[in-house]
């Protein structure tokens, strides 16, 4: 949110998606009724320190932190909001007065504040009391938001402990004071809305969203057998591919695998934004990757696909469209397809507010590649098309190109040449070990620092993974530390 946009909201006044509340010294008692109503309807903008008329009354600067802390903590309290839904306030100074702004997205669940369900209309918040109205609200949510499908027999032991550790580390680096860091893994799932009870059927359990984010690979394939993301490189072979990665793992790890594929084939380029050095490749393509993971319709068997050409970058994924045709970046209203998954990715620091993706692509793409263009097309298969008239580093040979030239055309041939599937390496030793092994195929003399730069981890982590491969007879060192090289030991295929 910017100060300019905030002033536009103030000028437009209250409505179905805007609520003003005075809050000079304390949090208003009914604030979570409005939060609940926004969650249950289409989301909205909540402003504290503003009169109903839109004039700014302001908040006592000495009370700002107290009110902010109360908003964050109580949004995670089921007595105030059930199921909980983490919100994060921002402080602005308008005309010399302090106001607090909260963006509340649309939720895929039905929420209560206290004993009641609240909904929203142009006149404000209202209690939903009749059984028929409550049923309609549940029906609307369950029909559109399939991430809420409950799997009663999905158990906590079916979820991957390593993904929880990874998620905690990401949250810690993004927001060190996050309340989730002080609770158990199971409580994180409940707070994130990934465990729910259907008040119509009585069914209770972990949701499809929980499985997509945390389930072990074999469990995930049973729940959504058609789920996969195809990452393809088509530089020379336009009919088939020059490189391919088929990704079927949880969304947290899938994000890293797709970004690794992009880093392997698209050059980085940096830009000074004030005093901050911005990685343009990361800024643009993290938005694209997040889109194909968090806004996909997972009940549709259509696989997501990402294709890198010499002069273009194209993605497509199954979609539950709100409209049809090209999206106008200057005039569009973003709709969350999987609000629980979106919200979780926001806590990890891997997604921003809805609509930020289009803004970032439009802002940074011309800096990454001159005379470029992009298009987003809303239809049953959502498409993103980025065209590079002058593709940065087009003639640069990627690491995968080097592997292909030296050791054969495909990963399958590499596996055959060295006797062990890289998939087996990944399952047994982890994804980093798999990537390190592939880098050693390219350059046996590569240092830990050089490998670390390519695959995006620390040199210490590279050293630990190589030590693990060495102990298990996968690689051995030939020659001295300075002038020697790594040799991959041919492995007998596992029975």
Secondary structure, 3 states (H helix, E strand, C coil): CCHHHHHHHHHHCCECCEEEECCCCCCCCCHHHHHHHHHHCCCEEEEECECCCCCECCCCHHHHHHHHHHHHHHHCCCCCCECCCCCCCEEEEECCEEEEEEEECCCCCCCEECCEEEEEECCEEEEECCHHHHHHHHHHHHHHCHHHCEECCCCHHHECHHHHHHHHHHHHHHCCCCHHHHCCHHHHHHHCCCEEECCCCCCEEEEHHHHHHHECHHHHHHHCCCCCEEEEEECCCCCCCCEEEEECCCHHHHHHHHHHHHHHHCCCCEEEECCEEEEHHHHHHHHHHHHHHHCCCCCCCCCEEEEEECCEEEEEEECCCCCCEECCCCCCCCCCCCHHHHHHHHHHCCCCCCCHHHHHHHHHHHHHCCCCEEEEEECCEEEEEEECCCCCCCCCCCHHHHHHHHHCCCHHHHHHHHCCCHHHHHHHHCHHHHHHHHHHHHCCCCCHHHHHHHHCCCHHHHHHHHHHHHHCCCEEEECCCCCCEEEECCCCCCC
